[in-house]
Amino acid sequence: MYSICISPKPDTSISCSKERVFVSKKGTNKNKMAIKIGGAEEVARVKEILTKDTQISIYKDLRSNLGLLARSNYIKIVNYMFASSMLDVKLIGEGGSCYCKIEENSYAAKILTLRPEKLNLSIDLMSMNCRNDKWQLENSLSKIIVKWKKREATITRYITEVMEGLDKWEDEWKNEVYNLLVLNMESEINNELVNSMWARHDISFNKMTRDHDDLTDRTGSYRFGTKNEWLSRLDRNNALEPLQYHIQRGLPPYSQRITKSKCAEIDTKELLELFNRAFANLKAKNANDCGNSEKYNFDILHRPYPSAGGIYEQKFYLLKTESKNSEKSARVMNYNCSYRNFVSQEGNEKLQQLIASYLKRCWVSSEAPAYILLITGIYPALSYKYNNIAYRLMLLNAGCALSSFYEACRSLNIGCCPGGTGPTKAITKLLGVDEHIETPVLEVGFGKHTPG
C-alpha cells in the first residue's frame, strides 16, 4: 500500500494563539502568515496536523469537519505552506520508503481546495523528462511537479498511463497523485491575481536555457529580491514612463510600447513589408554593398543581419492579439523567409491570451501589444556544428535579428519593444513544434500609433 504523507520542512516554524495559527520560515518574519481559525480547540487540531508527519487523508478530513470560514482559512494555511516550500509531500510505500516527491513550482500551487477534487485531467501542456537520473512529470504551466527515481518502475508505469491518457486508477495512491495534478492545472487558478504575477515566467524561466549547456539557474528572482543591489538602483519612475521624445519631435518611433488601444490597424500588406525588410532571404546580386568579393557570389543567400556560420536557424511568427482588424486574416502566421509570404496556422485562444498576458506583464502596461513577433531557433541546425556553444550562439543570432527588426520598424514608423523569454511550452504548443528541436528564443511586441 502507498500513501501520501505531508510533513513540515526543518526550517518551518508553526505556532498558535487561542484563535490564530502562525506559520513562517525560521529566522525570518518576512514570510510570516497568521490566519484566524476559530476556537482554541480548532486551532490546536490544525497545529497538531501541521506539525506532524500526517497522511493527506487526515488533512482532507479536517477540511470537511471545520466550519465554512475556518475551513477556508485552514486551506489558505496549507496552500500557503506548500507554495512557500514549507511542506514536504512524499509518496510513501511499505516500510516507510519514499518513492516520489510532489513539489510546488509556483506561488499559486495548491494541495487542498474548498470544493471536492475533480477526477478529470487534461494532459495537454504536460511533459515528462529525465534529469540527473530522476524522472519528472511537470505541468507545463509550472504549477506542480512530480519527481521520482528512474529505477522506480511502478511509478514510471503509472506516469506513462497519465501521459497516454489511460484510465487505470486502481490503487488509492494513484488517485491521490492524480488529485494533486488536477488541483494544480491552470484552469483551477487562472484568475487576475495569478495573471498579475510573474509566477510562470520566473519560476520556470525557459528551461531550455539550462538543458542546452547553459548551466546557470536563471529563475528571474531579481524581480522579487528585497536585498538586491540592482533592484535598488532601478529608477522605476523612469522605467514606467512612456517614451515621449519621438512623438514630440515627430520622429519615427524606435523602442516604444504601443498597446492595443493606442495602436492603429496595420494591414497584412504592410506587415509583410515589415517582415520582408527585417528577415527576407536576399541573393548577393540584390545587395548593394557586396561589390565583387569572392565571398559574395551570386549563388549565396544572405539576410539583412549576420548569423553564426551563415546558418540562419531562426523562424519568425506573427501573433495578432487585437480584434479590430477589418481583414479576416489568421491570428497566427508563420513568415517564410524564402518565399516572402505568411502561412496561416491554426490558433488557440487560450494560449494566445497567455502569451499576450506575458507581454503585458513584461511591458508593465495595462494591456498587451496588438501585434507580437515570436522568434524561435532550430537548435539542431546549430548544435551539429557548434556543439556546447550552440545555444549561446542562438541567443546572439536572435539579438542580431532583433536589431534588424528594429531598423525595419523604424523605417515604417512602427514602435517595438522585446519582452524576453516567455512561456516556452505555451508557445511551442501554439505553433505546433517540438520544443527540443525548435526553441522559443524571443518575443517582441510592436504597433503603430493611431493618427493624431
C-alpha positions as CSV (number, residue, x, y, z in Angstrom):
1,M,0.0,0.0,0.0
2,Y,1.1,3.5,-0.7
3,S,0.0,6.8,0.9
4,I,0.9,10.5,0.6
5,C,2.4,11.9,3.7
6,I,2.9,15.6,4.5
7,S,5.4,16.9,7.0
8,P,6.8,20.4,7.8
9,K,10.3,21.1,6.5
10,P,13.1,21.7,9.1
11,D,13.1,25.4,8.5
12,T,9.3,25.8,9.1
13,S,8.1,27.5,12.2
14,I,4.5,26.9,13.4
15,S,2.9,28.4,16.4
16,C,-0.6,29.4,17.6
17,S,-2.6,31.6,19.9
18,K,-6.1,31.0,21.1
19,E,-7.6,32.0,17.8
20,R,-4.8,32.1,15.2
21,V,-2.2,29.9,13.6
22,F,1.1,31.4,12.6
23,V,3.5,30.0,10.0
24,S,6.8,31.3,8.8
25,K,10.3,30.2,7.9
26,K,12.7,30.1,10.8
27,G,14.9,33.1,11.3
28,T,12.7,35.5,9.5
29,N,9.4,37.2,9.9
30,K,9.2,38.2,6.2
31,N,7.1,35.1,5.2
32,K,5.1,35.0,8.4
33,M,1.4,34.4,7.9
34,A,-1.3,34.5,10.5
35,I,-4.9,33.2,9.9
36,K,-7.8,33.1,12.2
37,I,-9.3,29.7,12.6
38,G,-11.9,29.9,15.3
39,G,-11.9,28.5,18.8
40,A,-8.9,27.2,20.7
41,E,-9.9,23.6,20.1
42,E,-9.9,24.0,16.3
43,V,-6.6,25.9,16.4
44,A,-5.0,23.1,18.4
45,R,-6.2,20.5,15.9
46,V,-4.8,22.5,12.9
47,K,-1.5,22.9,14.7
48,E,-1.2,19.2,15.5
49,I,-1.8,18.2,11.9
50,L,0.6,20.8,10.5
51,T,3.5,19.9,12.8
52,K,3.4,16.1,12.4
53,D,4.1,13.6,9.6
54,T,0.5,13.3,8.5
55,Q,-1.4,11.5,5.7
56,I,-3.2,13.6,3.3
57,S,-6.5,11.9,4.1
58,I,-6.3,13.5,7.6
59,Y,-5.8,16.9,6.0
60,K,-8.9,16.3,3.9
61,D,-10.9,15.0,6.8
62,L,-10.2,18.1,8.9
63,R,-11.1,20.3,5.9
64,S,-14.5,18.7,5.8
65,N,-15.2,18.9,9.5
66,L,-14.3,22.6,10.0
67,G,-16.9,25.3,9.7
68,L,-17.1,27.2,6.4
69,L,-14.9,30.2,7.4
70,A,-12.5,28.1,9.4
71,R,-12.2,25.6,6.6
72,S,-11.4,28.4,4.1
73,N,-8.7,29.8,6.4
74,Y,-7.3,26.3,7.0
75,I,-7.0,25.7,3.3
76,K,-5.2,29.0,2.9
77,I,-2.6,28.0,5.5
78,V,-1.9,24.6,3.9
79,N,-1.7,26.0,0.4
80,Y,0.5,28.9,1.5
81,M,2.9,26.5,3.2
82,F,3.0,24.2,0.2
83,A,3.6,27.1,-2.3
84,S,6.3,28.6,0.0
85,S,8.3,25.3,0.2
86,M,7.4,24.8,3.9
87,L,6.0,21.3,3.4
88,D,7.4,18.0,2.2
89,V,4.9,16.0,0.2
90,K,6.0,12.4,-0.4
91,L,4.6,9.2,-1.7
92,I,5.4,6.6,1.0
93,G,5.4,2.9,0.4
94,E,5.6,-0.1,2.8
95,G,8.4,0.1,5.2
96,G,8.4,3.9,5.0
97,S,10.3,4.2,1.8
98,C,9.9,7.4,-0.2
99,Y,9.0,6.6,-3.8
100,C,8.5,10.1,-5.2
101,K,8.2,13.7,-4.2
102,I,5.5,16.2,-5.2
103,E,6.8,19.7,-5.2
104,E,5.3,23.2,-5.5
105,N,6.5,25.0,-8.6
106,S,4.5,28.2,-8.3
107,Y,3.3,30.8,-5.8
108,A,-0.2,29.6,-6.8
109,A,0.3,25.9,-6.1
110,K,-2.4,24.0,-4.2
111,I,-2.7,21.0,-2.1
112,L,-6.3,21.4,-0.9
113,T,-9.4,23.2,-2.3
114,L,-12.6,24.4,-0.8
115,R,-14.6,22.1,-3.1
116,P,-14.0,18.4,-3.7
117,E,-11.4,17.4,-6.2
118,K,-12.5,16.7,-9.8
119,L,-11.4,13.3,-11.2
120,N,-10.7,14.6,-14.7
121,L,-7.4,15.7,-16.1
122,S,-6.3,17.2,-19.4
123,I,-2.8,16.1,-20.2
124,D,-2.2,18.9,-22.7
125,L,0.8,21.1,-21.9
126,M,2.4,18.4,-19.7
127,S,5.8,16.9,-20.2
128,M,7.9,14.1,-18.8
129,N,11.7,14.2,-18.9
130,C,14.7,12.8,-17.1
131,R,17.2,15.0,-15.3
132,N,20.1,13.8,-13.0
133,D,18.8,10.2,-13.0
134,K,15.3,11.2,-12.0
135,W,12.1,11.3,-14.0
136,Q,9.9,14.3,-13.5
137,L,6.4,15.0,-14.7
138,E,5.6,18.6,-15.0
139,N,2.5,20.6,-15.8
140,S,4.0,22.9,-18.5
141,L,2.3,25.9,-16.8
142,S,4.6,25.0,-13.8
143,K,2.0,24.7,-11.1
144,I,3.2,21.4,-9.7
145,I,5.9,18.8,-10.4
146,V,6.3,15.1,-9.5
147,K,9.8,13.7,-9.2
148,W,10.9,10.1,-8.7
149,K,14.0,7.9,-9.2
150,K,14.4,6.4,-12.6
151,R,14.6,2.9,-11.2
152,E,11.1,3.1,-9.7
153,A,9.3,1.1,-12.4
154,T,5.9,1.1,-10.7
155,I,5.7,4.9,-10.7
156,T,7.1,5.1,-14.2
157,R,4.4,2.8,-15.5
158,Y,1.7,5.0,-13.7
159,I,3.1,8.2,-15.1
160,T,3.2,6.6,-18.6
161,E,-0.5,5.9,-18.2
162,V,-1.1,9.5,-17.3
163,M,0.7,10.7,-20.4
164,E,-1.1,8.3,-22.6
165,G,-4.5,9.1,-21.2
166,L,-5.3,5.6,-19.9
167,D,-7.8,5.4,-17.1
168,K,-6.2,2.7,-14.9
169,W,-6.5,4.2,-11.5
170,E,-6.6,1.0,-9.5
171,D,-4.7,2.0,-6.3
172,E,-5.5,4.7,-3.8
173,W,-2.1,6.3,-4.1
174,K,-2.6,6.7,-7.8
175,N,-5.8,8.7,-7.2
176,E,-4.0,10.9,-4.7
177,V,-1.2,11.8,-7.1
178,Y,-3.9,12.3,-9.8
179,N,-5.9,14.6,-7.5
180,L,-2.8,16.8,-6.8
181,L,-2.2,17.1,-10.5
182,V,-5.8,18.1,-11.1
183,L,-5.6,20.7,-8.3
184,N,-2.7,22.4,-9.9
185,M,-3.8,22.7,-13.5
186,E,-4.1,26.2,-14.9
187,S,-7.9,26.1,-15.2
188,E,-8.1,25.9,-11.4
189,I,-6.1,29.0,-10.7
190,N,-6.5,31.2,-13.8
191,N,-7.5,34.5,-12.3
192,E,-6.4,38.1,-12.3
193,L,-4.3,37.8,-9.2
194,V,-2.3,34.9,-10.7
195,N,-2.1,36.6,-14.1
196,S,-0.7,39.7,-12.5
197,M,2.3,37.8,-11.1
198,W,5.4,36.5,-12.7
199,A,5.0,33.0,-11.3
200,R,5.0,31.1,-14.6
201,H,7.8,33.1,-16.1
202,D,10.1,33.5,-13.1
203,I,9.8,30.0,-11.6
204,S,10.3,28.2,-14.8
205,F,12.4,30.6,-16.8
206,N,12.7,28.9,-20.2
207,K,14.2,25.6,-19.0
208,M,15.8,25.1,-22.4
209,T,18.4,27.6,-21.2
210,R,19.7,25.0,-18.8
211,D,19.1,22.0,-21.0
212,H,21.4,23.3,-23.7
213,D,24.7,23.6,-21.9
214,D,23.9,26.9,-20.2
215,L,24.1,25.6,-16.7
216,T,23.1,28.7,-14.8
217,D,19.7,28.5,-13.0
218,R,18.1,31.8,-14.2
219,T,14.8,32.0,-12.5
220,G,14.4,35.7,-12.7
221,S,14.3,36.0,-8.9
222,Y,15.7,39.6,-9.2
223,R,12.1,40.7,-9.7
224,F,11.2,39.6,-6.1
225,G,14.5,40.3,-4.4
226,T,14.4,42.6,-1.4
227,K,18.2,42.8,-0.9
228,N,19.2,43.0,-4.5
229,E,21.6,45.9,-5.2
230,W,20.4,46.1,-8.8
231,L,16.8,46.5,-7.7
232,S,17.7,49.4,-5.5
233,R,19.4,51.1,-8.5
234,L,16.4,50.8,-10.8
235,D,14.6,54.1,-11.5
236,R,11.1,52.8,-11.6
237,N,9.6,56.1,-12.4
238,N,11.8,56.5,-15.5
239,A,11.2,52.8,-16.4
240,L,7.4,53.1,-16.3
241,E,7.1,56.5,-18.0
242,P,6.4,56.1,-21.8
243,L,9.0,57.5,-24.1
244,Q,7.5,60.7,-25.5
245,Y,10.6,62.2,-27.2
246,H,9.9,60.7,-30.6
247,I,6.3,61.7,-30.6
248,Q,7.1,65.3,-29.6
249,R,9.8,65.6,-32.2
250,G,7.8,64.0,-34.9
251,L,10.5,61.3,-35.3
252,P,9.8,57.6,-36.2
253,P,9.2,55.5,-33.1
254,Y,12.1,53.4,-32.1
255,S,11.7,51.5,-28.8
256,Q,8.1,52.2,-27.7
257,R,5.4,50.1,-26.0
258,I,2.4,50.8,-28.2
259,T,-0.5,48.9,-26.7
260,K,-3.8,47.7,-28.3
261,S,-5.9,50.8,-27.6
262,K,-3.2,53.2,-28.9
263,C,-2.4,51.1,-31.9
264,A,-3.6,51.7,-35.4
265,E,-4.6,48.8,-37.7
266,I,-1.6,47.5,-39.7
267,D,-2.9,45.7,-42.8
268,T,-1.3,42.4,-44.0
269,K,0.4,44.1,-46.9
270,E,2.3,46.4,-44.5
271,L,3.0,43.6,-42.0
272,L,4.5,41.6,-44.9
273,E,6.7,44.5,-45.9
274,L,7.9,44.9,-42.4
275,F,8.9,41.2,-42.2
276,N,10.5,41.4,-45.7
277,R,12.7,44.3,-44.7
278,A,13.7,42.6,-41.4
279,F,14.1,38.9,-42.3
280,A,13.8,38.1,-46.1
281,N,16.4,36.0,-47.8
282,L,18.5,38.1,-50.3
283,K,20.6,37.0,-53.1
284,A,24.1,38.5,-53.3
285,K,23.3,40.2,-56.6
286,N,20.5,42.2,-54.9
287,A,22.7,43.6,-52.1
288,N,24.2,47.0,-52.9
289,D,27.3,46.7,-50.8
290,C,28.6,43.2,-51.8
291,G,31.0,44.5,-54.5
292,N,33.0,41.9,-56.4
293,S,34.2,40.0,-53.4
294,E,34.5,36.2,-54.0
295,K,32.7,35.6,-50.7
296,Y,29.5,37.1,-52.1
297,N,29.0,35.1,-55.2
298,F,25.5,35.2,-56.8
299,D,24.6,31.7,-55.6
300,I,24.8,32.5,-51.9
301,L,21.7,33.7,-49.9
302,H,22.0,36.2,-47.1
303,R,19.7,38.1,-44.8
304,P,19.9,41.7,-43.5
305,Y,21.7,40.5,-40.4
306,P,24.6,38.2,-39.5
307,S,24.3,34.7,-38.2
308,A,26.9,32.2,-36.9
309,G,28.1,30.0,-39.8
310,G,25.5,31.6,-42.1
311,I,23.1,29.0,-40.8
312,Y,20.1,31.4,-40.1
313,E,18.3,28.9,-37.9
314,Q,15.7,31.4,-36.8
315,K,12.0,31.1,-37.6
316,F,9.6,34.0,-37.3
317,Y,5.9,34.0,-36.4
318,L,3.3,36.8,-36.2
319,L,0.6,36.8,-33.5
320,K,-2.2,39.3,-33.7
321,T,-3.7,40.0,-30.3
322,E,-6.0,42.9,-31.3
323,S,-9.5,42.3,-32.7
324,K,-10.1,45.5,-34.7
325,N,-8.6,44.3,-37.9
326,S,-11.2,44.6,-40.7
327,E,-9.4,41.8,-42.6
328,K,-10.5,38.2,-42.0
329,S,-6.9,37.1,-41.7
330,A,-5.4,34.4,-39.4
331,R,-4.3,35.5,-35.9
332,V,-1.2,33.2,-36.0
333,M,1.0,33.2,-39.1
334,N,4.5,31.8,-40.0
335,Y,6.7,34.0,-42.1
336,N,8.6,32.2,-44.9
337,C,11.9,34.0,-45.5
338,S,12.5,32.4,-48.9
339,Y,9.1,33.0,-50.5
340,R,8.4,36.2,-48.6
341,N,4.9,35.4,-47.5
342,F,2.8,34.5,-44.5
343,V,1.5,31.0,-44.0
344,S,-1.6,30.8,-41.7
345,Q,-1.6,28.5,-38.7
346,E,-4.3,27.1,-36.5
347,G,-4.7,29.3,-33.5
348,N,-5.6,28.6,-29.9
349,E,-7.4,31.4,-28.0
350,K,-6.3,30.3,-24.5
351,L,-2.6,30.0,-25.5
352,Q,-2.7,33.3,-27.4
353,Q,-4.1,35.1,-24.4
354,L,-1.5,33.5,-22.2
355,I,1.3,34.8,-24.4
356,A,-0.3,38.3,-24.7
357,S,-0.7,38.4,-20.9
358,Y,3.0,37.7,-20.5
359,L,3.9,40.6,-22.8
360,K,1.6,42.8,-20.9
361,R,3.3,42.0,-17.6
362,C,6.7,42.3,-19.1
363,W,5.9,45.7,-20.5
364,V,4.4,46.8,-17.1
365,S,1.4,48.1,-19.1
366,S,-2.3,48.0,-18.6
367,E,-2.9,46.0,-21.8
368,A,-1.0,43.8,-24.3
369,P,0.5,44.9,-27.6
370,A,-1.6,44.5,-30.7
371,Y,1.0,42.5,-32.6
372,I,3.7,40.1,-31.3
373,L,6.7,38.8,-33.2
374,L,7.7,35.3,-32.0
375,I,11.3,34.3,-32.8
376,T,12.3,30.6,-32.5
377,G,15.5,28.8,-33.3
378,I,16.1,25.4,-34.8
379,Y,18.6,24.2,-32.2
380,P,19.9,21.1,-34.0
381,A,20.8,23.3,-37.0
382,L,23.4,24.9,-34.8
383,S,24.3,22.1,-32.4
384,Y,25.6,19.7,-35.1
385,K,28.4,22.2,-35.8
386,Y,28.9,24.3,-32.7
387,N,28.1,21.7,-30.0
388,N,28.2,23.2,-26.5
389,I,28.1,26.8,-27.5
390,A,25.2,26.4,-29.9
391,Y,22.5,27.8,-27.5
392,R,24.6,30.8,-26.7
393,L,25.1,31.4,-30.4
394,M,21.3,31.1,-31.0
395,L,20.7,33.8,-28.4
396,L,23.3,36.1,-30.2
397,N,21.7,35.4,-33.5
398,A,18.4,36.3,-32.1
399,G,19.8,39.6,-31.0
400,C,21.1,40.3,-34.5
401,A,17.7,39.5,-35.9
402,L,16.1,41.8,-33.3
403,S,18.4,44.7,-34.4
404,S,17.3,44.1,-38.0
405,F,13.6,44.1,-36.9
406,Y,14.2,47.4,-35.0
407,E,15.6,49.1,-38.2
408,A,12.7,47.7,-40.3
409,C,10.2,49.1,-37.7
410,R,11.8,52.5,-37.7
411,S,11.6,52.7,-41.5
412,L,7.9,52.1,-41.4
413,N,7.1,54.3,-38.3
414,I,6.4,51.3,-36.2
415,G,7.3,51.1,-32.5
416,C,8.5,47.8,-30.9
417,C,9.8,46.5,-27.6
418,P,11.0,43.0,-26.8
419,G,9.7,41.0,-23.9
420,G,12.4,38.5,-23.2
421,T,11.8,34.8,-22.9
422,G,8.2,33.9,-22.4
423,P,6.1,30.8,-21.7
424,T,8.0,28.3,-23.7
425,K,5.6,25.4,-23.7
426,A,2.6,27.6,-24.4
427,I,4.4,29.0,-27.5
428,T,5.5,25.6,-28.8
429,K,2.0,24.2,-28.3
430,L,0.5,27.1,-30.2
431,L,3.0,26.8,-33.0
432,G,2.8,23.0,-33.1
433,V,6.5,22.4,-32.8
434,D,8.8,20.2,-30.7
435,E,10.5,22.5,-28.1
436,H,13.6,20.3,-28.1
437,I,14.1,21.0,-31.8
438,E,12.6,24.4,-32.3
439,T,13.1,26.6,-29.2
440,P,11.3,29.9,-28.5
441,V,14.0,32.5,-28.0
442,L,12.4,36.0,-28.1
443,E,9.1,37.7,-28.1
444,V,8.7,41.3,-29.4
445,G,5.5,43.4,-29.1
446,F,5.0,46.1,-31.7
447,G,2.4,48.5,-33.1
448,K,1.8,51.8,-34.9
449,H,0.4,55.0,-33.3
450,T,-3.1,55.9,-34.2
451,P,-3.3,59.1,-36.3
452,G,-3.5,62.3,-34.3
